């Protein structure tokens, strides 16, 4: 199985010049894709338009674009624009986000997320394939009934735009297998994450698709060192934040994902401490192997072991975050990692 590497946009402290250098250098190193995310700050697409002028071959993807913030047509128009200006290097990564962001930041009801995701994908495919937009769904109707809207067709030429989905629940994972070109994982541990990949493969097979055509993206932080203990301890607060704060006490898809992998007692204990504002205690509950299995930490041999574990689990695109205080340190870390990945390919 061929394995590729992808990275984030590398934007630190609004330093766009460094982001441009980062993009051109990771392209030179052989990285497959740069992903740009959005939360409640910069959007996911504008940075990619900026980086498009500083790169030539690397793919540029949204990882992810929040569907609740835009109409399906707006997403399709943006995707067509970026695909055109990048000579079809654009990947459309989509996700539902969660109620805290969609309702708190965008002011949109977080209702029927699965249905809205599926219908959004169907509409995007109609638009980008040049079909006339006439759609009757449970959450979206186009044109609006009893109005003056008309059924339109895109005024620009059709394009095949890869769609990747950030999904975690069983039904959404099967949707990924049925409709998407790739999966953007989170809260994924290779030793226990096969349940996610199995759902995606089941969805593909039920839709008469070959699961081998799907890109599975997952990974973590890269940090080299002979003494792994401080590397582990530095990562634990991030996991506690993910479990305790990336969602509400009632709705946290990341916590649910860890629960599906057998960590429900751990996540319940972490959440309890987090809500009691005992953040350091919550972080210390995170087991060492929780950190080491989710990242690429330690010596070359340790990191090679994790690359192999991800590959063995079915991941064919390692989405990584190289550690380092400076741009050059991050590039050096990534370059060292790429050498190890290339060795894994040979083996």
PLY file of the C-alpha trace (Angstrom):
ply
format ascii 1.0
element vertex 347
property float x
property float y
property float z
element edge 346
property int vertex1
property int vertex2
end_header
0.00 0.00 0.00
1.41 3.39 -1.03
1.62 5.84 1.85
1.71 9.62 1.48
2.23 12.54 3.85
0.18 15.69 4.37
0.61 18.69 6.66
-1.26 21.73 7.94
-0.86 25.17 6.48
1.96 26.08 8.87
0.61 29.54 9.65
1.99 30.88 12.93
1.16 34.31 14.36
-0.26 35.53 11.05
3.16 35.21 9.40
2.06 34.77 5.81
5.58 35.04 4.44
6.63 32.05 6.55
3.50 30.18 5.47
4.49 30.70 1.84
8.03 29.46 2.52
6.62 26.49 4.43
4.36 25.55 1.54
7.10 25.72 -1.09
9.53 23.77 1.11
7.12 20.97 2.03
6.28 20.67 -1.65
10.01 20.24 -2.34
10.19 17.53 0.33
7.50 15.52 -1.46
4.50 16.19 0.78
1.24 15.30 -0.95
-1.24 17.81 0.51
-1.46 20.98 2.59
-4.63 21.23 4.71
-6.21 24.47 5.89
-8.70 24.30 8.78
-11.27 26.72 10.18
-12.71 27.13 13.65
-13.79 30.65 14.61
-10.89 32.63 13.15
-9.59 32.50 9.59
-11.67 30.64 7.02
-10.36 27.47 5.38
-10.32 28.62 1.76
-8.68 32.06 1.53
-5.29 30.79 2.82
-5.28 28.12 0.11
-5.82 30.75 -2.59
-2.78 32.56 -1.19
-0.66 29.41 -1.16
-1.72 28.45 -4.67
0.49 31.23 -6.05
3.50 29.92 -4.09
3.24 26.24 -5.10
3.06 24.23 -8.30
2.34 20.56 -7.65
1.19 20.00 -4.06
-2.51 19.43 -3.39
-4.38 22.09 -1.41
-7.30 20.95 0.74
-9.79 22.29 3.25
-9.49 20.23 6.38
-12.27 21.07 6.99
-14.80 23.55 5.63
-17.83 23.82 7.94
-20.99 23.12 5.94
-23.24 24.95 8.41
-21.55 28.23 7.54
-22.40 28.14 3.83
-25.07 27.09 1.38
-24.19 24.06 -0.76
-24.03 26.33 -3.80
-21.55 28.64 -2.08
-19.36 25.65 -1.24
-19.54 24.43 -4.83
-18.71 27.88 -6.23
-15.71 28.20 -3.93
-14.53 24.72 -4.84
-14.84 25.43 -8.56
-12.88 28.67 -8.14
-10.05 27.02 -6.21
-9.93 24.05 -8.57
-9.62 26.41 -11.51
-6.89 28.63 -10.04
-4.83 25.64 -8.82
-5.09 23.59 -12.03
-7.18 21.00 -10.21
-4.98 20.62 -7.15
-7.86 21.46 -4.81
-9.44 18.92 -2.43
-12.78 19.78 -0.83
-12.72 18.62 2.79
-16.09 18.94 4.53
-17.50 18.39 8.00
-20.50 19.26 10.10
-18.54 20.78 13.02
-20.71 20.79 16.16
-23.54 22.69 17.83
-21.27 24.95 19.90
-19.64 26.43 16.80
-22.51 26.23 14.31
-25.10 27.68 16.70
-22.79 29.89 18.76
-20.62 31.32 16.00
-22.69 31.07 12.83
-26.15 31.36 14.36
-27.46 28.38 12.40
-29.47 25.55 13.95
-27.46 22.36 14.24
-30.29 20.11 13.14
-30.18 16.98 10.99
-26.36 17.11 10.61
-26.10 13.76 8.84
-28.93 14.58 6.43
-27.54 18.04 5.72
-24.08 16.60 5.04
-25.41 14.00 2.63
-27.65 16.46 0.82
-24.88 19.05 0.64
-22.59 16.52 -1.04
-25.29 15.52 -3.51
-25.93 19.16 -4.45
-22.22 19.93 -4.81
-21.83 16.98 -7.15
-24.78 18.17 -9.23
-23.28 21.65 -9.56
-19.67 20.62 -10.23
-20.75 18.03 -12.82
-22.68 20.66 -14.78
-26.14 19.31 -14.02
-29.17 21.56 -13.68
-29.83 22.23 -9.99
-33.20 20.77 -9.18
-33.14 19.09 -5.79
-35.76 17.87 -3.33
-34.30 16.81 0.02
-35.42 16.65 3.63
-33.44 19.71 4.71
-32.76 21.44 1.38
-35.08 22.17 -1.55
-33.82 23.88 -4.70
-35.31 25.99 -6.08
-37.29 27.00 -3.02
-40.92 25.92 -3.39
-43.60 28.56 -4.04
-40.99 31.21 -4.83
-39.51 32.97 -7.84
-36.34 30.90 -7.99
-35.47 28.97 -11.12
-33.45 25.81 -11.71
-29.96 26.88 -12.77
-26.84 25.24 -14.17
-23.29 26.36 -13.32
-21.94 28.95 -15.73
-18.40 27.50 -15.55
-17.24 24.19 -16.93
-17.67 20.98 -15.00
-14.88 19.62 -12.83
-14.23 16.44 -10.86
-13.36 17.78 -7.41
-12.26 15.23 -4.79
-14.43 15.35 -1.66
-13.02 14.24 1.70
-15.17 13.99 4.81
-14.30 14.43 8.49
-16.65 11.91 10.07
-16.65 9.83 13.26
-20.09 8.27 13.83
-20.98 4.90 12.24
-23.63 6.25 9.87
-21.48 9.18 8.76
-18.51 6.90 8.26
-20.60 4.66 6.00
-21.64 7.81 4.12
-17.95 8.59 3.64
-17.44 5.17 2.10
-20.46 5.60 -0.12
-19.86 9.12 -1.40
-16.38 10.49 -0.62
-12.91 10.17 -2.10
-11.22 10.37 1.28
-11.57 10.39 5.05
-10.06 12.96 7.43
-9.67 11.19 10.74
-9.47 12.61 14.22
-9.28 10.95 17.64
-7.76 7.95 15.86
-5.50 5.36 17.51
-4.19 2.75 15.04
-4.40 -0.12 17.50
-8.10 0.46 18.16
-9.27 2.55 15.19
-10.14 -0.27 12.83
-13.82 0.18 13.72
-13.83 3.49 11.82
-12.13 2.09 8.74
-14.44 -0.95 8.74
-17.51 1.33 8.70
-16.09 3.26 5.75
-15.28 0.09 3.85
-18.77 -1.26 4.54
-20.29 1.93 3.19
-18.18 1.68 0.06
-19.01 -1.97 -0.57
-22.73 -1.37 -0.04
-22.53 1.29 -2.76
-20.54 -0.93 -5.13
-17.38 1.12 -4.64
-13.85 -0.18 -4.19
-12.57 0.81 -0.71
-9.04 0.80 -2.13
-9.92 3.98 -4.03
-10.51 5.88 -0.77
-7.74 7.89 0.89
-7.56 7.41 4.66
-5.87 10.38 6.38
-4.76 10.25 10.01
-1.71 11.09 12.06
-0.34 13.29 14.80
2.63 15.27 16.03
6.18 14.43 14.96
8.88 15.08 17.55
12.24 13.34 17.74
14.22 12.77 20.93
16.07 10.11 22.88
14.17 10.96 26.08
10.53 10.31 25.28
9.07 11.17 28.70
8.98 14.98 28.23
7.60 14.50 24.73
4.73 12.47 26.18
3.98 14.90 28.99
3.85 17.86 26.59
1.06 16.22 24.59
-1.26 15.21 27.44
-2.95 18.62 27.97
-4.02 18.62 24.33
-5.81 15.30 24.71
-7.50 16.51 27.90
-8.69 19.61 26.04
-10.00 17.50 23.17
-11.98 15.27 25.54
-13.13 17.98 27.91
-13.60 21.10 25.80
-13.97 20.29 22.09
-17.72 20.07 22.37
-20.27 20.40 25.12
-20.66 17.95 28.03
-23.59 16.49 26.09
-22.19 16.56 22.53
-18.53 15.85 21.88
-17.82 13.77 18.79
-14.15 13.36 19.69
-14.98 11.97 23.11
-17.49 9.63 21.50
-14.80 8.44 19.09
-12.50 7.52 21.96
-15.41 5.81 23.68
-15.93 3.64 20.60
-12.28 2.62 20.88
-12.75 1.40 24.45
-11.85 4.49 26.49
-15.25 5.45 27.94
-14.13 5.20 31.59
-11.09 7.35 30.86
-13.02 10.03 28.98
-15.69 10.22 31.71
-13.02 10.76 34.36
-11.21 13.37 32.26
-14.46 15.23 31.56
-15.38 15.29 35.25
-12.05 16.85 36.20
-12.17 19.26 33.27
-15.62 20.55 34.21
-14.37 20.97 37.80
-11.58 23.15 36.32
-8.95 20.68 37.44
-7.19 20.86 34.10
-3.77 19.62 35.19
-5.29 16.64 36.96
-7.34 15.88 33.84
-4.20 15.90 31.72
-2.38 13.55 34.08
-5.14 10.96 33.65
-4.14 10.52 30.00
-2.14 7.27 29.77
1.32 7.39 28.21
0.39 4.89 25.50
-2.61 7.03 24.57
-0.08 9.69 23.54
2.59 7.49 21.99
0.16 5.49 19.87
-1.48 8.63 18.46
1.72 10.48 17.54
5.21 10.01 16.13
7.49 10.55 19.11
10.96 9.46 20.15
13.89 7.94 18.29
13.97 7.07 14.61
13.13 3.47 15.44
10.16 4.49 17.59
8.82 6.78 14.88
9.33 4.10 12.23
7.27 1.78 14.42
4.39 4.24 14.49
4.55 4.80 10.72
4.25 1.04 10.29
1.37 0.85 12.79
-0.61 3.53 10.93
0.06 1.84 7.61
-0.93 -1.56 8.99
-4.22 -0.13 10.30
-5.19 1.01 6.79
-4.06 4.65 6.82
-2.50 5.61 3.49
-1.99 9.34 4.08
-0.18 10.43 7.24
-1.49 13.84 8.27
1.27 15.17 10.52
2.31 18.20 12.55
6.11 18.54 12.82
7.24 20.01 16.14
9.76 22.83 16.34
10.14 26.36 17.67
11.17 27.82 14.33
10.23 27.28 10.71
13.58 25.64 10.01
13.22 23.27 12.97
9.79 22.18 11.73
11.17 21.63 8.24
14.13 19.66 9.58
11.77 17.47 11.60
9.55 16.92 8.58
12.51 16.10 6.34
13.74 13.49 8.82
10.25 12.03 8.96
9.97 11.91 5.16
13.17 9.86 5.03
11.61 7.33 7.41
8.40 7.21 5.39
10.38 6.54 2.23
12.13 3.68 4.02
8.72 2.27 4.99
7.65 2.43 1.34
10.69 0.39 0.33
9.97 -2.21 2.99
0 1
1 2
2 3
3 4
4 5
5 6
6 7
7 8
8 9
9 10
10 11
11 12
12 13
13 14
14 15
15 16
16 17
17 18
18 19
19 20
20 21
21 22
22 23
23 24
24 25
25 26
26 27
27 28
28 29
29 30
30 31
31 32
32 33
33 34
34 35
35 36
36 37
37 38
38 39
39 40
40 41
41 42
42 43
43 44
44 45
45 46
46 47
47 48
48 49
49 50
50 51
51 52
52 53
53 54
54 55
55 56
56 57
57 58
58 59
59 60
60 61
61 62
62 63
63 64
64 65
65 66
66 67
67 68
68 69
69 70
70 71
71 72
72 73
73 74
74 75
75 76
76 77
77 78
78 79
79 80
80 81
81 82
82 83
83 84
84 85
85 86
86 87
87 88
88 89
89 90
90 91
91 92
92 93
93 94
94 95
95 96
96 97
97 98
98 99
99 100
100 101
101 102
102 103
103 104
104 105
105 106
106 107
107 108
108 109
109 110
110 111
111 112
112 113
113 114
114 115
115 116
116 117
117 118
118 119
119 120
120 121
121 122
122 123
123 124
124 125
125 126
126 127
127 128
128 129
129 130
130 131
131 132
132 133
133 134
134 135
135 136
136 137
137 138
138 139
139 140
140 141
141 142
142 143
143 144
144 145
145 146
146 147
147 148
148 149
149 150
150 151
151 152
152 153
153 154
154 155
155 156
156 157
157 158
158 159
159 160
160 161
161 162
162 163
163 164
164 165
165 166
166 167
167 168
168 169
169 170
170 171
171 172
172 173
173 174
174 175
175 176
176 177
177 178
178 179
179 180
180 181
181 182
182 183
183 184
184 185
185 186
186 187
187 188
188 189
189 190
190 191
191 192
192 193
193 194
194 195
195 196
196 197
197 198
198 199
199 200
200 201
201 202
202 203
203 204
204 205
205 206
206 207
207 208
208 209
209 210
210 211
211 212
212 213
213 214
214 215
215 216
216 217
217 218
218 219
219 220
220 221
221 222
222 223
223 224
224 225
225 226
226 227
227 228
228 229
229 230
230 231
231 232
232 233
233 234
234 235
235 236
236 237
237 238
238 239
239 240
240 241
241 242
242 243
243 244
244 245
245 246
246 247
247 248
248 249
249 250
250 251
251 252
252 253
253 254
254 255
255 256
256 257
257 258
258 259
259 260
260 261
261 262
262 263
263 264
264 265
265 266
266 267
267 268
268 269
269 270
270 271
271 272
272 273
273 274
274 275
275 276
276 277
277 278
278 279
279 280
280 281
281 282
282 283
283 284
284 285
285 286
286 287
287 288
288 289
289 290
290 291
291 292
292 293
293 294
294 295
295 296
296 297
297 298
298 299
299 300
300 301
301 302
302 303
303 304
304 305
305 306
306 307
307 308
308 309
309 310
310 311
311 312
312 313
313 314
314 315
315 316
316 317
317 318
318 319
319 320
320 321
321 322
322 323
323 324
324 325
325 326
326 327
327 328
328 329
329 330
330 331
331 332
332 333
333 334
334 335
335 336
336 337
337 338
338 339
339 340
340 341
341 342
342 343
343 344
344 345
345 346
